[in-house]
Amino acid sequence: MTPALLLLGLAALVAPSMSYSCYGDISALQVPTISCTSVRAPDCGYAIVRRTAEADIIRLRRYETPIKRVARNLCLDPALIAGIISQESRVGLSLTNGWDREQRKYGLMQVPRQTLYPFGVWDSEEHINQGSTFLVLAINQVRARHPTWTWDQQLRGGICTYHANMGNMQVYDEDPCDRDNDYYVNSVIRRAQYFKRNGF
């Protein structure tokens, strides 16, 4: 083995690829067209989701290091964490002092204060870790309930369960992606795929 190849091999051991995830490859997920209705007109459709992601990635760069550190520790794709942060809070743009408009949810990942005690400052690594840990729990919950589902079904179901749990909504045992959650998961995946193509 040449010295250059040996160094590359050692580098891979010391700094594993950030694209590695225990929950599948987000870029391989197929996402149907996001349909628009009068209710969702302001924030729907692939073009709108892409424009939102393009604006959000500028603010996300500030959190890139903590997102990647949390992702590595939890074996998550950092782009998925970034996608949820973009979807939930527009990377803090839609928040006031870390709170949503109704002051029910807190932080970049919008942890609900009525069911969970939010950890850390609203945009801290501690907060990102808390929200991401609940995402992992949601994915594993779906995996345990549906062991015969494909990895992409389990991942989609986990994202929907995360959204439902954060909003105190009913999680259906058969399929956590009801109509509203299905829109949410498609938007998160589109954002995550954009962020993955741009360094996350």
Backbone as a printed PyTorch tensor [residue, N CA C, xyz], in Angstrom:
tensor([[[  0.8460,  -1.1900,   0.0000],
         [  0.0000,   0.0000,   0.0000],
         [  0.8840,   1.2440,   0.0000]],

        [[  0.5550,   2.1990,  -0.8600],
         [  1.3470,   3.4270,  -0.9300],
         [  1.0850,   4.2820,   0.3060]],

        [[  2.0510,   5.1500,   0.6730],
         [  1.8520,   6.0360,   1.8320],
         [  0.6010,   6.8980,   1.7080]],

        [[  0.2890,   7.3460,   0.4880],
         [ -0.8880,   8.2020,   0.2990],
         [ -2.1680,   7.4440,   0.6200]],

        [[ -2.2510,   6.1820,   0.1420],
         [ -3.4360,   5.3710,   0.4210],
         [ -3.5360,   5.0410,   1.8990]],

        [[ -2.3990,   4.7870,   2.5220],
         [ -2.3880,   4.4970,   3.9570],
         [ -2.9100,   5.6950,   4.7460]],

        [[ -2.4780,   6.8960,   4.3630],
         [ -2.9540,   8.1060,   5.0460],
         [ -4.4500,   8.3020,   4.8580]],

        [[ -4.9420,   8.0280,   3.6550],
         [ -6.3810,   8.1480,   3.4070],
         [ -7.1770,   7.1750,   4.2600]],

        [[ -6.6520,   5.9530,   4.3800],
         [ -7.3240,   4.9500,   5.2100],
         [ -7.3640,   5.3630,   6.6690]],

        [[ -6.2480,   5.8980,   7.1660],
         [ -6.2050,   6.3580,   8.5560],
         [ -7.1360,   7.5390,   8.7690]],

        [[ -7.1950,   8.4400,   7.7860],
         [ -8.0860,   9.6040,   7.8990],
         [ -9.5370,   9.1650,   7.9750]],

        [[ -9.8730,   8.1210,   7.2220],
         [-11.2500,   7.6280,   7.2530],
         [-11.6150,   7.0630,   8.6150]],

        [[-10.6180,   6.4300,   9.2760],
         [-10.8730,   5.8920,  10.6110],
         [-11.0030,   6.9980,  11.6450]],

        [[-10.1570,   8.0030,  11.5330],
         [-10.1570,   9.0900,  12.5170],
         [-11.3650,  10.0120,  12.3230]],

        [[-11.6960,  10.3340,  11.0780],
         [-12.8030,  11.2460,  10.7850],
         [-13.7630,  10.5790,   9.8200]],

        [[-14.6950,   9.7680,  10.3400],
         [-15.6350,   9.0810,   9.4610],
         [-16.4750,  10.0670,   8.6580]],

        [[-16.9100,   9.6280,   7.4930],
         [-17.6820,  10.4840,   6.5990],
         [-18.9350,  11.0020,   7.2870]],

        [[-19.1870,  12.3070,   7.1190],
         [-20.3690,  12.8990,   7.7220],
         [-21.6350,  12.4360,   7.0210]],

        [[-21.5080,  11.8250,   5.8450],
         [-22.7020,  11.3580,   5.1570],
         [-23.1760,  10.0240,   5.7070]],

        [[-22.3850,   9.4230,   6.5830],
         [-22.7670,   8.1330,   7.1450],
         [-23.9510,   8.3010,   8.0830]],

        [[-24.8980,   7.3770,   8.0010],
         [-26.0630,   7.4170,   8.8750],
         [-26.5320,   6.0020,   9.1340]],

        [[-26.9840,   5.7460,  10.3500],
         [-27.5590,   4.4400,  10.6930],
         [-28.9930,   4.3250,  10.1990]],

        [[-29.5240,   5.3710,   9.5950],
         [-30.9450,   5.4000,   9.2390],
         [-31.1660,   5.6010,   7.7480]],

        [[-30.1920,   5.2400,   6.9430],
         [-30.3580,   5.2970,   5.5080],
         [-29.8500,   6.5870,   4.8950]],

        [[-29.8180,   6.6120,   3.5850],
         [-29.2830,   7.7380,   2.8190],
         [-30.4240,   8.6600,   2.4190]],

        [[-30.4510,   9.8460,   3.0000],
         [-31.5360,  10.7930,   2.7400],
         [-31.6020,  11.1790,   1.2660]],

        [[-30.4500,  11.2050,   0.5920],
         [-30.4380,  11.6160,  -0.8170],
         [-31.0440,  10.5540,  -1.7280]],

        [[-31.1920,   9.3250,  -1.2280],
         [-31.7610,   8.2480,  -2.0470],
         [-33.2840,   8.1880,  -1.9500]],

        [[-33.8790,   8.9540,  -1.0440],
         [-35.3340,   8.9150,  -0.8850],
         [-36.0310,   9.5690,  -2.0700]],

        [[-37.0870,   8.9230,  -2.5470],
         [-37.9180,   9.4940,  -3.5970],
         [-39.0070,  10.3360,  -2.9330]],

        [[-39.1820,  11.5470,  -3.4290],
         [-40.1860,  12.4360,  -2.8480],
         [-41.1930,  12.8140,  -3.9190]],

        [[-42.4880,  12.5530,  -3.6570],
         [-43.4940,  12.9470,  -4.6480],
         [-43.5980,  14.4600,  -4.7400]],

        [[-44.2270,  14.9340,  -5.7900],
         [-44.4440,  16.3690,  -5.9480],
         [-45.2710,  16.8890,  -4.7870]],

        [[-44.8450,  18.0000,  -4.2110],
         [-45.5930,  18.6050,  -3.1080],
         [-46.7240,  19.4150,  -3.7110]],

        [[-47.9510,  18.9630,  -3.4450],
         [-49.1040,  19.6290,  -4.0450],
         [-49.4920,  20.8710,  -3.2500]],

        [[-50.0690,  21.8410,  -3.9490],
         [-50.4630,  23.0990,  -3.3200],
         [-51.9780,  23.1640,  -3.1890]],

        [[-52.4310,  23.6440,  -2.0290],
         [-53.8450,  23.9480,  -1.8220],
         [-53.9170,  25.3910,  -1.3560]],

        [[-55.1140,  25.9250,  -1.2460],
         [-55.2510,  27.3150,  -0.7970],
         [-54.7020,  27.4930,   0.6180]],

        [[-54.7970,  26.4380,   1.4390],
         [-54.3010,  26.5200,   2.8130],
         [-52.7850,  26.5650,   2.8330]],

        [[-52.1540,  25.7950,   1.9450],
         [-50.7000,  25.6750,   1.9590],
         [-50.0160,  26.5450,   0.9110]],

        [[-50.7700,  27.3650,   0.2400],
         [-50.2070,  28.1420,  -0.8700],
         [-48.9420,  28.9210,  -0.5290]],

        [[-48.8390,  29.5380,   0.6620],
         [-47.6310,  30.3390,   0.9250],
         [-46.3420,  29.5280,   1.0420]],

        [[-46.4370,  28.2390,   1.3930],
         [-45.1910,  27.5160,   1.6870],
         [-45.1440,  26.1330,   1.0580]],

        [[-45.7680,  25.9660,  -0.1030],
         [-45.7760,  24.6350,  -0.6840],
         [-45.1990,  24.6390,  -2.0920]],

        [[-45.0910,  23.4360,  -2.6370],
         [-44.5080,  23.2900,  -3.9570],
         [-42.9940,  23.1950,  -3.8710]],

        [[-42.4030,  22.4150,  -4.7740],
         [-40.9550,  22.1860,  -4.7210],
         [-40.1650,  23.4740,  -4.9050]],

        [[-40.6140,  24.3570,  -5.7970],
         [-39.8760,  25.6060,  -6.0450],
         [-39.8140,  26.4580,  -4.7870]],

        [[-40.9260,  26.5290,  -4.0580],
         [-40.9540,  27.3200,  -2.8160],
         [-40.0490,  26.6850,  -1.7680]],

        [[-40.1190,  25.3500,  -1.6400],
         [-39.2810,  24.6520,  -0.6690],
         [-37.8100,  24.8960,  -0.9830]],

        [[-37.4680,  24.8430,  -2.2560],
         [-36.0640,  25.0730,  -2.6450],
         [-35.6210,  26.4960,  -2.3350]],

        [[-36.4670,  27.4720,  -2.6480],
         [-36.1070,  28.8670,  -2.3500],
         [-35.9370,  29.0760,  -0.8480]],

        [[-36.7950,  28.4420,  -0.0630],
         [-36.6850,  28.5330,   1.3920],
         [-35.3650,  27.9310,   1.8570]],

        [[-35.0230,  26.7580,   1.3170],
         [-33.7680,  26.0920,   1.6940],
         [-32.5640,  26.9390,   1.3030]],

        [[-32.6200,  27.5700,   0.1400],
         [-31.5140,  28.4250,  -0.3070],
         [-31.3100,  29.6040,   0.6360]],

        [[-32.4080,  30.1520,   1.1560],
         [-32.3000,  31.2570,   2.1130],
         [-31.8260,  30.7560,   3.4720]],

        [[-32.3340,  29.5910,   3.8800],
         [-32.0190,  29.0700,   5.2130],
         [-30.5780,  28.5930,   5.3490]],

        [[-29.9810,  28.1430,   4.2550],
         [-28.6310,  27.5790,   4.3640],
         [-27.6200,  28.6360,   4.8180]],

        [[-27.8930,  29.8840,   4.5300],
         [-26.9910,  30.9600,   4.9740],
         [-26.9670,  31.0120,   6.5000]],

        [[-28.1460,  30.9330,   7.1270],
         [-28.2050,  30.9230,   8.5950],
         [-27.7140,  29.5990,   9.1660]],

        [[-27.9230,  28.5020,   8.4370],
         [-27.4920,  27.1850,   8.9170],
         [-25.9780,  27.0740,   9.0500]],

        [[-25.2290,  27.8240,   8.2370],
         [-23.7610,  27.7240,   8.2960],
         [-23.2420,  28.0300,   9.6980]],

        [[-23.9390,  28.8910,  10.4140],
         [-23.5490,  29.2290,  11.7840],
         [-23.6010,  28.0090,  12.7060]],

        [[-24.4860,  27.0580,  12.3850],
         [-24.7000,  25.8920,  13.2440],
         [-24.1210,  24.6050,  12.6470]],

        [[-23.3700,  24.7410,  11.5750],
         [-22.8840,  23.5570,  10.8540],
         [-22.0370,  22.6500,  11.7430]],

        [[-21.1080,  23.2140,  12.5110],
         [-20.2380,  22.3900,  13.3630],
         [-21.0270,  21.6580,  14.4420]],

        [[-21.8920,  22.3390,  15.2360],
         [-22.6610,  21.5850,  16.2340],
         [-23.6220,  20.5700,  15.6170]],

        [[-24.2190,  20.8950,  14.4750],
         [-25.1140,  19.9400,  13.8170],
         [-24.3440,  18.6730,  13.4420]],

        [[-23.1640,  18.8500,  12.8580],
         [-22.3650,  17.6910,  12.4350],
         [-21.8530,  16.8970,  13.6300]],

        [[-21.5470,  17.5870,  14.7260],
         [-21.0820,  16.8830,  15.9210],
         [-22.2130,  16.0460,  16.5190]],

        [[-23.3950,  16.6240,  16.6260],
         [-24.5550,  15.8950,  17.1340],
         [-24.8820,  14.7270,  16.2080]],

        [[-24.8570,  14.9740,  14.9070],
         [-25.1630,  13.9270,  13.9230],
         [-24.2050,  12.7520,  14.0570]],

        [[-22.9170,  13.0410,  14.2010],
         [-21.9290,  11.9750,  14.3460],
         [-22.1890,  11.1570,  15.6140]],

        [[-22.4940,  11.8300,  16.7120],
         [-22.7320,  11.1340,  17.9830],
         [-23.9890,  10.2690,  17.9600]],

        [[-24.9990,  10.7110,  17.1900],
         [-26.2730,   9.9790,  17.1480],
         [-26.4070,   9.1040,  15.9040]],

        [[-25.3800,   9.0950,  15.0590],
         [-25.3930,   8.3060,  13.8230],
         [-26.5380,   8.7400,  12.8950]],

        [[-26.7590,  10.0470,  12.8390],
         [-27.7820,  10.6430,  11.9750],
         [-27.1120,  11.3590,  10.8130]],

        [[-27.8570,  11.5880,   9.7640],
         [-27.3700,  12.4030,   8.6580],
         [-27.5110,  13.8670,   9.0660]],

        [[-26.4180,  14.6490,   9.0740],
         [-26.5300,  16.0600,   9.4560],
         [-27.4990,  16.8380,   8.5780]],

        [[-27.6400,  16.4410,   7.3270],
         [-28.5760,  17.1210,   6.4330],
         [-30.0100,  16.9530,   6.9070]],

        [[-30.3250,  15.8130,   7.5320],
         [-31.6710,  15.5850,   8.0480],
         [-31.9550,  16.5210,   9.2270]],

        [[-30.9790,  16.6630,  10.1260],
         [-31.1430,  17.5970,  11.2460],
         [-31.3550,  19.0090,  10.6950]],

        [[-30.5360,  19.3880,   9.7040],
         [-30.6600,  20.7130,   9.0990],
         [-32.0290,  20.8850,   8.4430]],

        [[-32.5350,  19.8360,   7.8020],
         [-33.8500,  19.8970,   7.1600],
         [-34.9610,  20.1490,   8.1650]],

        [[-34.8810,  19.5040,   9.3140],
         [-35.9030,  19.6960,  10.3440],
         [-35.7950,  21.0980,  10.9500]],

        [[-34.5720,  21.5620,  11.1760],
         [-34.3900,  22.9210,  11.7050],
         [-34.9700,  23.9510,  10.7330]],

        [[-34.7470,  23.7530,   9.4490],
         [-35.2870,  24.6530,   8.4350],
         [-36.8110,  24.6050,   8.4270]],

        [[-37.3720,  23.4090,   8.4710],
         [-38.8190,  23.2430,   8.4300],
         [-39.4870,  23.7880,   9.6900]],

        [[-38.9100,  23.5050,  10.8360],
         [-39.5450,  23.8520,  12.1050],
         [-39.4710,  25.3390,  12.4340]],

        [[-38.3270,  25.9680,  12.1930],
         [-38.1610,  27.3410,  12.6830],
         [-37.5370,  28.2930,  11.6750]],

        [[-37.3090,  27.8140,  10.4410],
         [-36.5800,  28.6230,   9.4500],
         [-35.2500,  29.0670,  10.0250]],

        [[-34.6150,  28.1350,  10.7820],
         [-33.3200,  28.3740,  11.4190],
         [-33.3940,  29.6110,  12.3310]],

        [[-34.5040,  29.6910,  13.0580],
         [-34.6930,  30.7520,  14.0370],
         [-35.3930,  31.9890,  13.5090]],

        [[-35.5490,  32.1140,  12.1970],
         [-36.1460,  33.3160,  11.6030],
         [-37.5800,  33.5410,  12.0810]],

        [[-38.3250,  32.4640,  12.3010],
         [-39.7370,  32.5960,  12.6830],
         [-39.9380,  32.6580,  14.1940]],

        [[-38.8440,  32.7390,  14.9650],
         [-38.9400,  32.7030,  16.4240],
         [-38.7360,  34.0890,  17.0380]],

        [[-39.2890,  34.2470,  18.2430],
         [-39.0570,  35.4400,  19.0490],
         [-38.4640,  34.9910,  20.3750]],

        [[-37.2200,  35.3690,  20.6280],
         [-36.5060,  34.9140,  21.8280],
         [-36.5310,  33.3910,  21.9670]],

        [[-36.4870,  32.7120,  20.8230],
         [-36.4470,  31.2580,  20.8270],
         [-37.8010,  30.5750,  20.8230]],

        [[-38.8830,  31.3480,  20.9450],
         [-40.2270,  30.7620,  21.0330],
         [-41.0070,  30.9700,  19.7380]],

        [[-41.9350,  30.0330,  19.4700],
         [-42.8500,  30.2150,  18.3550],
         [-43.8870,  31.2820,  18.7200]],

        [[-44.7790,  31.5970,  17.7950],
         [-45.7320,  32.6840,  17.9860],
         [-46.6250,  32.4620,  19.2070]],

        [[-47.0430,  31.2160,  19.4420],
         [-47.9240,  30.9050,  20.5720],
         [-47.1580,  30.6400,  21.8600]],

        [[-45.8430,  30.6710,  21.7980],
         [-44.9620,  30.3790,  22.9260],
         [-45.2270,  28.9900,  23.5200]],

        [[-45.4710,  28.0450,  22.6300],
         [-45.6780,  26.6560,  23.0410],
         [-44.4650,  25.7840,  22.7450]],

        [[-43.6900,  26.1850,  21.7290],
         [-42.5290,  25.3880,  21.3250],
         [-41.2850,  26.2680,  21.3100]],

        [[-40.1540,  25.6220,  21.5950],
         [-38.9330,  26.3730,  21.8520],
         [-37.7840,  25.8660,  21.0010]],

        [[-37.0120,  26.7980,  20.4800],
         [-35.7450,  26.4610,  19.8620],
         [-35.7890,  26.1390,  18.3850]],

        [[-34.5960,  25.9310,  17.8350],
         [-34.4420,  25.6340,  16.4120],
         [-35.2610,  24.4230,  15.9880]],

        [[-35.3480,  23.4130,  16.8800],
         [-36.0670,  22.1790,  16.5380],
         [-37.4520,  22.1330,  17.1640]],

        [[-37.8680,  23.2440,  17.7810],
         [-39.2240,  23.4290,  18.2830],
         [-39.6910,  22.3180,  19.2360]],

        [[-39.0010,  22.2270,  20.3540],
         [-39.3640,  21.2770,  21.4130],
         [-40.5420,  21.8580,  22.1890]],

        [[-41.6490,  21.0970,  22.3480],
         [-42.8210,  21.6300,  23.0540],
         [-42.6180,  21.6530,  24.5650]],

        [[-42.8810,  22.7990,  25.1740],
         [-42.6130,  22.9070,  26.6040],
         [-43.6500,  22.1860,  27.4530]],

        [[-44.8440,  21.8990,  26.9040],
         [-45.8690,  21.2350,  27.7050],
         [-45.5950,  19.7430,  27.8940]],

        [[-44.7810,  19.1550,  27.0290],
         [-44.4880,  17.7210,  27.1700],
         [-43.0340,  17.4450,  27.5120]],

        [[-42.1380,  18.3320,  27.1300],
         [-40.7160,  18.1280,  27.3750],
         [-40.1310,  19.3970,  27.9700]],

        [[-39.1260,  19.2260,  28.8050],
         [-38.4330,  20.4000,  29.3230],
         [-37.2910,  20.7200,  28.3660]],

        [[-37.3810,  21.8490,  27.6600],
         [-36.3180,  22.1570,  26.6760],
         [-34.9590,  22.3250,  27.3440]],

        [[-33.9410,  21.7330,  26.7450],
         [-32.5750,  21.8340,  27.2530],
         [-31.8390,  22.9760,  26.5600]],

        [[-31.0410,  23.7030,  27.3290],
         [-30.1130,  24.6660,  26.7560],
         [-30.7690,  25.8960,  26.1690]],

        [[-29.9190,  26.7940,  25.6840],
         [-30.3760,  27.9870,  24.9820],
         [-31.0060,  27.5410,  23.6660]],

        [[-31.9370,  28.3100,  23.1400],
         [-32.7540,  27.9060,  21.9990],
         [-31.9570,  27.4970,  20.7670]],

        [[-30.7510,  28.0620,  20.5840],
         [-29.9740,  27.6960,  19.3930],
         [-28.6480,  27.0290,  19.7590]],

        [[-28.6060,  26.4030,  20.9350],
         [-27.3680,  25.7720,  21.4120],
         [-27.2210,  24.3530,  20.8740]],

        [[-26.0060,  23.8410,  20.9800],
         [-25.7690,  22.4380,  20.6170],
         [-26.5650,  21.5120,  21.5250]],

        [[-26.7270,  21.9010,  22.7860],
         [-27.5090,  21.0900,  23.7270],
         [-28.9530,  20.9540,  23.2530]],

        [[-29.5080,  22.0460,  22.7640],
         [-30.8730,  22.0040,  22.2360],
         [-30.9420,  21.1430,  20.9700]],

        [[-29.9850,  21.3180,  20.0630],
         [-29.9610,  20.5080,  18.8290],
         [-29.8440,  19.0340,  19.1820]],

        [[-29.0390,  18.7230,  20.1860],
         [-28.8900,  17.3360,  20.6280],
         [-30.2040,  16.7860,  21.1840]],

        [[-30.9250,  17.6000,  21.9560],
         [-32.2000,  17.1440,  22.5150],
         [-33.2030,  16.8330,  21.4070]],

        [[-33.3750,  17.7800,  20.4730],
         [-34.3150,  17.5560,  19.3840],
         [-33.9270,  16.3730,  18.5190]],

        [[-32.6350,  16.2420,  18.2350],
         [-32.1520,  15.1370,  17.3930],
         [-32.2990,  13.7940,  18.1010]],

        [[-32.1330,  13.7890,  19.4190],
         [-32.3310,  12.5520,  20.1910],
         [-33.7780,  12.1040,  20.0980]],

        [[-34.7120,  13.0450,  20.1650],
         [-36.1230,  12.6830,  20.0150],
         [-36.4320,  12.1990,  18.6080]],

        [[-35.7110,  12.7160,  17.6200],
         [-35.8760,  12.2140,  16.2540],
         [-35.4210,  10.7610,  16.1640]],

        [[-34.2770,  10.4490,  16.7570],
         [-33.7830,   9.0680,  16.7650],
         [-34.7810,   8.1470,  17.4720]],

        [[-35.3180,   8.5920,  18.6120],
         [-36.3030,   7.7930,  19.3410],
         [-37.5440,   7.5420,  18.4810]],

        [[-37.9600,   8.5680,  17.7300],
         [-39.1310,   8.4250,  16.8620],
         [-38.8760,   7.4130,  15.7470]],

        [[-37.6870,   7.4850,  15.1340],
         [-37.3560,   6.5340,  14.0600],
         [-37.3060,   5.1130,  14.6230]],

        [[-36.6720,   4.9430,  15.7810],
         [-36.5710,   3.6110,  16.3800],
         [-37.9250,   3.0810,  16.8370]],

        [[-38.8120,   3.9870,  17.2330],
         [-40.1750,   3.5950,  17.6030],
         [-40.8900,   2.9900,  16.3970]],

        [[-40.7400,   3.6420,  15.2500],
         [-41.3630,   3.1310,  14.0170],
         [-40.6950,   1.8250,  13.5920]],

        [[-39.3820,   1.7370,  13.7140],
         [-38.6630,   0.4980,  13.3750],
         [-39.1650,  -0.6810,  14.2020]],

        [[-39.3580,  -0.4410,  15.5060],
         [-39.8170,  -1.5190,  16.3950],
         [-41.2470,  -1.9310,  16.0620]],

        [[-42.0780,  -0.9590,  15.6990],
         [-43.4740,  -1.2420,  15.3960],
         [-43.6480,  -1.8990,  14.0320]],

        [[-42.7380,  -1.5590,  13.1090],
         [-42.8660,  -2.0310,  11.7280],
         [-41.5330,  -2.6020,  11.2410]],

        [[-41.0950,  -3.7370,  11.7960],
         [-39.7830,  -4.2850,  11.4240],
         [-39.7030,  -4.7530,   9.9730]],

        [[-40.8360,  -4.9960,   9.3290],
         [-40.8170,  -5.4650,   7.9380],
         [-40.8290,  -4.3070,   6.9400]],

        [[-40.9990,  -3.0880,   7.4030],
         [-40.9570,  -1.9460,   6.4940],
         [-39.5510,  -1.7720,   5.9470]],

        [[-39.4490,  -1.1900,   4.7600],
         [-38.1390,  -0.8620,   4.2010],
         [-37.5350,   0.2860,   5.0090]],

        [[-36.2180,   0.4880,   4.8720],
         [-35.5700,   1.5460,   5.6450],
         [-36.1390,   2.9110,   5.3170]],

        [[-36.5250,   3.1330,   4.0310],
         [-37.0510,   4.4490,   3.6870],
         [-38.4310,   4.6730,   4.2930]],

        [[-39.2580,   3.6160,   4.3850],
         [-40.5490,   3.7400,   5.0540],
         [-40.3570,   4.0290,   6.5420]],

        [[-39.3830,   3.3510,   7.1510],
         [-39.1130,   3.5660,   8.5760],
         [-38.6040,   4.9830,   8.8320]],

        [[-37.7340,   5.4810,   7.9470],
         [-37.2080,   6.8310,   8.1060],
         [-38.3160,   7.8650,   7.9280]],

        [[-39.1160,   7.7060,   6.8830],
         [-40.2400,   8.6260,   6.6690],
         [-41.1980,   8.5910,   7.8530]],

        [[-41.4930,   7.3640,   8.3250],
         [-42.3870,   7.2250,   9.4710],
         [-41.8280,   7.8730,  10.7240]],

        [[-40.5080,   7.7760,  10.9020],
         [-39.8670,   8.3950,  12.0610],
         [-39.9410,   9.9130,  12.0100]],

        [[-39.7550,  10.4850,  10.8280],
         [-39.8550,  11.9430,  10.6830],
         [-41.2880,  12.3980,  10.9710]],

        [[-42.2670,  11.6420,  10.4750],
         [-43.6730,  11.9790,  10.7400],
         [-43.9990,  11.8630,  12.2270]],

        [[-43.4620,  10.8300,  12.8720],
         [-43.7010,  10.6420,  14.3010],
         [-43.0700,  11.7760,  15.0980]],

        [[-41.8740,  12.1970,  14.7100],
         [-41.2330,  13.3450,  15.3580],
         [-42.1520,  14.5660,  15.2830]],

        [[-42.6560,  14.8440,  14.0890],
         [-43.5250,  16.0120,  13.8890],
         [-44.7880,  15.9020,  14.7400]],

        [[-45.3770,  14.7210,  14.7610],
         [-46.6010,  14.5200,  15.5470],
         [-46.3270,  14.6850,  17.0380]],

        [[-45.2260,  14.1080,  17.5190],
         [-44.8880,  14.2170,  18.9390],
         [-44.5720,  15.6570,  19.3370]],

        [[-43.8780,  16.3830,  18.4610],
         [-43.5490,  17.7720,  18.7690],
         [-44.7980,  18.6450,  18.7910]],

        [[-45.8310,  18.2440,  18.0490],
         [-47.0640,  19.0290,  18.0020],
         [-48.1910,  18.4520,  18.8290]],

        [[-47.8740,  17.4270,  19.6400],
         [-48.8900,  16.7620,  20.4710],
         [-50.0680,  16.2550,  19.6510]],

        [[-49.7650,  15.6890,  18.4760],
         [-50.8140,  15.1550,  17.6180],
         [-50.8700,  13.6290,  17.7520]],

        [[-51.9850,  13.0690,  17.2930],
         [-52.1650,  11.6220,  17.3420],
         [-51.1940,  10.9460,  16.3700]],

        [[-50.5130,   9.9190,  16.8600],
         [-49.6600,   9.1120,  15.9930],
         [-50.3970,   7.8040,  15.7280]],

        [[-50.7210,   7.5710,  14.4700],
         [-51.4640,   6.3680,  14.1180],
         [-50.5250,   5.1730,  14.0630]],

        [[-50.9570,   4.0830,  14.6560],
         [-50.0990,   2.9090,  14.7670],
         [-49.7470,   2.3260,  13.4000]],

        [[-50.7030,   2.3020,  12.4930],
         [-50.4500,   1.6860,  11.1920],
         [-49.5350,   2.5380,  10.3280]],

        [[-49.8170,   3.8220,  10.2650],
         [-49.0150,   4.7020,   9.4230],
         [-48.9780,   6.0920,  10.0460]],

        [[-47.8290,   6.4830,  10.5970],
         [-47.7430,   7.8060,  11.2340],
         [-47.8200,   8.9650,  10.2550]],

        [[-47.6820,   8.6810,   8.9490],
         [-47.7120,   9.7510,   7.9450],
         [-49.1300,   9.9240,   7.4200]],

        [[-49.9760,  10.5960,   8.2130],
         [-51.2810,  10.9570,   7.6940],
         [-51.0970,  12.1070,   6.7030]],

        [[-52.1880,  12.6820,   6.2220],
         [-52.0620,  13.6600,   5.1390],
         [-51.1960,  14.8630,   5.5240]],

        [[-51.4270,  15.4320,   6.7140],
         [-50.6550,  16.6080,   7.1220],
         [-49.1990,  16.2550,   7.3860]],

        [[-48.9750,  15.1140,   8.0520],
         [-47.6050,  14.6940,   8.3190],
         [-46.8710,  14.3220,   7.0370]],

        [[-47.5960,  13.8150,   6.0490],
         [-46.9750,  13.4420,   4.7770],
         [-46.4250,  14.6840,   4.0770]],

        [[-47.1680,  15.7850,   4.1350],
         [-46.6570,  17.0350,   3.5690],
         [-45.3830,  17.4560,   4.3030]],

        [[-45.4170,  17.3540,   5.6220],
         [-44.2750,  17.7500,   6.4460],
         [-43.0320,  16.9460,   6.0720]],

        [[-43.1730,  15.6130,   5.9990],
         [-42.0070,  14.7720,   5.7400],
         [-41.4440,  15.0320,   4.3480]],

        [[-42.2970,  15.2600,   3.3610],
         [-41.8040,  15.5430,   2.0110],
         [-41.0300,  16.8510,   1.9680]],

        [[-41.5060,  17.8440,   2.7110],
         [-40.8150,  19.1240,   2.7610],
         [-39.4630,  18.9880,   3.4700]],

        [[-39.4320,  18.2530,   4.5880],
         [-38.1770,  18.0300,   5.3130],
         [-37.1670,  17.3190,   4.4180]],

        [[-37.6050,  16.2890,   3.7080],
         [-36.6920,  15.5150,   2.8680],
         [-36.1420,  16.3770,   1.7290]],

        [[-37.0000,  17.1640,   1.0860],
         [-36.5400,  18.0510,   0.0120],
         [-35.4710,  19.0190,   0.5270]],

        [[-35.7210,  19.6030,   1.6910],
         [-34.7550,  20.5330,   2.2750],
         [-33.4500,  19.8040,   2.5940]],

        [[-33.5760,  18.6400,   3.2360],
         [-32.3960,  17.8700,   3.6280],
         [-31.5620,  17.4860,   2.4090]],

        [[-32.2160,  17.0940,   1.3290],
         [-31.4840,  16.7270,   0.1190],
         [-30.7270,  17.9310,  -0.4500]],

        [[-31.3320,  19.0990,  -0.3820],
         [-30.6430,  20.3180,  -0.8430],
         [-29.4320,  20.5980,   0.0470]],

        [[-29.6160,  20.4940,   1.3700],
         [-28.5170,  20.7800,   2.2860],
         [-27.3920,  19.7590,   2.1200]],

        [[-27.7590,  18.5190,   1.8590],
         [-26.7340,  17.4760,   1.6610],
         [-25.8750,  17.7790,   0.4300]],

        [[-26.5290,  18.2670,  -0.6180],
         [-25.7910,  18.6210,  -1.8320],
         [-24.8880,  19.8330,  -1.6110]],

        [[-25.1360,  20.5540,  -0.5200],
         [-24.3830,  21.7770,  -0.2500],
         [-23.5770,  21.7060,   1.0390]],

        [[-23.0610,  20.5170,   1.3240],
         [-22.0520,  20.4060,   2.3720],
         [-22.4790,  19.8580,   3.7070]],

        [[-23.7640,  19.6010,   3.9130],
         [-24.2010,  19.0420,   5.1910],
         [-24.2220,  17.5190,   5.1400]]])
